[in-house]
Amino acid sequence: MTVLVLGAGYIGAALIASHLQSGDRVVAMDNGFATDWDAIGRLMDGNCATLVRGDIREAGSIASVISHAWPVRVVYLLAAQASANPDAATPEYTEETNLRGPRLVLEAVRDAARAAGSPPPPVVYGSSFHLYGPGLHGDVDETCPVGAQADLSHLSKVYAERLGEMHANRDGMTVVPVRLGIVYGVGPVTKRDLRFVTVPHAFALRRLGGLPVTINPSGVRPLAFCHLEDAVAALRLAPVGLAPGTFAPANAATEVLTVPEVLYRVDASAREFGIAVPDAGSREPRTSVVRFRIRSRLAAAGWLPRHDVAGSMPEILRHYAGQPVRTPRSDEADDLRRDT
Ligand SMILES: NC(=O)c1ccc[n+]([C@@H]2O[C@H](COP(=O)([O-])OP(=O)(O)OC[C@H]3O[C@@H](n4cnc5c(N)ncnc54)[C@H](O)[C@@H]3O)[C@@H](O)[C@H]2O)c1
């Protein structure tokens, strides 16, 4: 049985590597929109893996990769226009990929299973903790209501999750949205284009490149984070043991920080690398914002997150050190980062 990964980007590539390490056969599809094709290719080379160039906006591409991969044990839907940065993609591209794409994928998985006379494999969807919106407090588990959204990419998670729920109720599919916090950490495909990296990576790149670091006023609200390795573990665990026809969202976030607190951790690590960091970053930020606590149904299933932002910064800085940084235009502010 094959593991089918739609979207071999930052998280998809790490998930592929993890499944290959477990000895699984992997078929992956990506259209190369936001990921260097050679980097994905290197990951697949010499392994029990096939990489197909295809687009989740096209029913034919999806049907073809499913029939190539069949029988499939699990489908991961991680192909998306994942950036909130308006320069990353047109609104049309984001809508077509993030709204139409999940519909076509769910329909294709359902139809392939019907044609084969077998139950549909679970579809694990790369959703976001941002779904809950701002102003969180107390315990945030998977029953927390959806909140306000600030960009099309994150807004599309609301639709795709409801779509998955509809297919679970109506077609007996198992659909598992994994609500990922802001993911950080080094993986097989670690980006450095500031339009496509998350805040810990953006700060590391800016400090290494001697570029200005600014924090916009919305940066003081607490955000949820998750290391790449912990995210992969959550994606793999989330569909285990679920009955057919289940819609089962799962939180995958481990740490609550404000953006100034992230910068403080980046700077503490950068100093150890001998990088000149302005004084403002040397003080532990004291913010009196209301915090929330992350709860996940995966804890009871044995999910044991192992990482935090502070402990991961040396590895991230080491990874980027020596690599050229894409210099942003002068009018690009720190809100380039897609997940803050
Ligand atoms: N990275 C994070 O911090 C984070 C946090 C929460 C949720 N997520 C979600 O997890 C998923 C994966 O995120 P990621 O960080 O790996 O993003 P990514 O951009 O690295 O990966 C997405 C992949 O999808 C591909 N793609 C884009 N449009 C496509 C299309 N039409 N057809 C086929 N492939 C297409 C891209 O080329 C890219 O390789 C996304 O849905 C994202 O919204 C990510």
The ligand as a Gaussian input file, in Angstrom:
#p B3LYP/6-31G(d) Opt

LIG

0 1
 N        4.369000      25.979000       7.201000
 C        3.526000      26.402000       8.131000
 O        3.890000      27.122000       9.057000
 C        2.077000      25.981000       8.076000
 C        1.266000      26.302000       9.171000
 C       -0.080000      25.948000       9.137000
 C       -0.589000      25.287000       8.029000
 N        0.225000      24.989000       6.977000
 C       -0.368000      24.314000       5.820000
 O        0.309000      23.099000       5.536000
 C        0.313000      22.882000       4.126000
 C        1.744000      22.709000       3.642000
 O        2.468000      23.882000       3.965000
 P        4.000000      24.085000       3.586000
 O        4.586000      24.951000       4.625000
 O        4.633000      22.789000       3.268000
 O        3.838000      24.955000       2.267000
 P        4.689000      24.878000       0.918000
 O        4.330000      26.064000       0.114000
 O        6.118000      24.635000       1.215000
 O        4.108000      23.559000       0.247000
 C        2.960000      23.565000      -0.567000
 C        3.320000      22.861000      -1.862000
 O        2.170000      22.871000      -2.704000
 C        2.615000      23.080000      -4.045000
 N        1.500000      23.616000      -4.814000
 C        1.021000      24.884000      -4.824000
 N       -0.017000      24.970000      -5.669000
 C       -0.200000      23.722000      -6.186000
 C       -1.125000      23.189000      -7.122000
 N       -2.079000      23.933000      -7.684000
 N       -1.005000      21.878000      -7.463000
 C       -0.026000      21.100000      -6.924000
 N        0.877000      21.558000      -6.022000
 C        0.773000      22.860000      -5.662000
 C        3.775000      24.043000      -3.925000
 O        4.655000      23.999000      -5.027000
 C        4.446000      23.570000      -2.626000
 O        5.483000      22.639000      -2.897000
 C       -0.390000      24.083000       3.494000
 O       -1.751000      23.774000       3.310000
 C       -0.241000      25.146000       4.560000
 O       -1.262000      26.123000       4.485000
 C        1.541000      25.320000       6.970000

